[in-house]
């Protein structure tokens, strides 16, 4: 087994540290057990199990650092990896931004580990695949999907007295459904720490219905449309916005958060006042570890409040350079939603487009957060509160900042890729051209 208890991990790391002769030494120990099943053309193609463990040593002499890793933890192997890290440190150039390891820290107890998720069996994985393949075959649809479950731990220890440990579980599912006539495509993704929250039948039926509904799509003119964005459609744009909350790139004039002429947009209103975004490692629906890769404690943090930028992330070096306290980067993104269901948003729309998913998103202008990409796997025209017909896919050019300033309605939150994102209805979303891809 590659999953060590807190005491087992501590013993291995203390042994490794005992061999260090460097000015400072940091040890990271990780392990995971995971299982998966993959299917295509309505047939299981592969299944497997992986077991991994890894120990990474970073040694420092002054501003010089070296790193080495190993996956064997007997005494001789630990001596070897520590010695190798120290040899590399002696050969390395000085890093003027090097920050010494932190001292002892206090962490909240995380909520990331669920025993049932750690005990998923091959039979359960097979049933997940059957939940897609059986209903798809009955509807003349072909399923291609992947289910992966994992449990693991991460631990950190350094020569300044810090020790951190976390266990976690995850279950990730994605499936694409294609109609056998080749004209319709549906897709869905689900991810949970707690597998008991996952319903493979529900998820697969969503993708099947999208595929059936999207057959024989009609072309309509590109332009600016009112859109309803499912969370899988907006998350790519929003994640790019979340990553712009970086004090250093803002201070250096390299991001959307930079003000023309110098300074940052901290404290300024940048989006609709209904927008509230925060991170919280203890949120029950999207829990994360309560410490980051530098051993910093992670707490609930507001990033946007009533449309106003409340915080920017400061790495330790940049915080020291500017005489402020470090602010760790967000471990997850939580955006406040409303009460409206997807059906409610559709019923309230006179004319618009429902977008299931955006993909192949690429940056156009980092200063305005302008991005381009394509719709995919279910795009539908809405008229008088009903889905009228499927439409051919579009290429879009849009910024999440413009999008969140054109907000009409916030819907219910949905977990997507470890974040909580609401359905959104937005006006004047820019589609620039058509795509013939299904």
C-alpha positions, 0 to 999 in steps of 0.5 A: 500500500502506498498510503501511509498514516501520519505516524508512518509518514512522520517516521520516514521523513524524520529518518530522511532529515536525520541524514541532512547536513544542509543549512535547511532541508525540506521533505515532501512525501506523497502516495496514492492508490487509484483505480480506473475504467475506460470504455469506448464504442459501448465496450470497456477497453481498459481498466487498471489500478495504480499505486505510487509513492514518492519522496522529494528532498530539497536541500539548501546551502545559503541561496543555493538549492537542489532537489532529488526524489526517490520511491524507496524508503529504506535507510540507504535509499534515504541517505542516497537521495539526501546526499544527491539533493545536497550535491545538486545544491552545491552545484546550483547558482544562487536564487535571489528569491529563495525563501527559507522553509517555514517554521511550525504551523497550525492547520485546520483538520481537512474534510477531504478524505471519505472512507467509502471513496477509498474503498471503491471496488472493480465491481463498482467501476464496472457498474459505472461503465454499465450505467452509460453503456446500457442506456446508450445502446438502448437509445442508438447512442455510442458511449465513450467514458472514463471513471477514475477514483483515487485516495492518497496522502501528502506530507511535508516536514522541514528542518525548521520544525514544520510538519503537515499531513493530509489524506484525500479521496476523489472520484472523477467521471466524464463521458461523451455520447454520440448518436450513431448517425454522427449528427449529435453529441452530448457530454457530462463531467462529475467530480466528488471527494465523496463517491456517495454523492455521485449518480452515474445513471443521472450523469449518463442520462444527461449526456445521452439526452444532450446527444439526442437533442443535438442531432441535425443542428441548424446554422444560425448567424454568429453575433452577440447573443443572450446565453445560458452558460452551464458551469462546464461552459463558464469554468474555463473562462472563470479559472483564467480570471481566478488566476489573474488575482496575482499581486506580482503580475499585477504590480509588474503591469503584466495582468488584467489586475494591473492599472494603467499608469501603475498600481493594481485594481485592488479595491476597485469594482470590476464586475457586476455587484452580484458577483461574490467569489471566495475560496474555502478549504473547509467547504463541505462540497469542495474541500481541499487540503488546509495547507499548500506546497510551501506549508502555509495554512489555507483559510477562507478568503474573499477575492471578489465581494459585491463586484469589488476586488478584495484580495490579491495573492502574494507569494512569500518572496513578493510579500516580503519585498513589499512589506506585507503579509503573504496571501496564499493562492486560492485552493478552490473557487466558489462563486455565489449563485442564486435559486434559479434552476437551469429550467427556470433560466430557460423559461425566462429567456425570450431568445438566446442560446444554451451552451453546454461546454466551452473547450480549446480555450486560448488567450488573446489578450492578457490585459483584458482577459480576452479569450477565444474557443469553441462551443461543443457537445450540445448548443441549443437555440432558445425561443419563448422559454423553450429549447427550439432546436440545436444549433451548429457550434460557434467560435467565441471571443469573450472576456470573463470580465465582460461576461460578468458585467453583462450578467442577467441572472445567477442560477444554482451552484454546481460542483465542477473541477473542484469548484462551485460555479452557478448557472449563469444567464449573460447578455451580449456574449460574442460568437464570431464564426461557425464551426462544422464540428459536431 
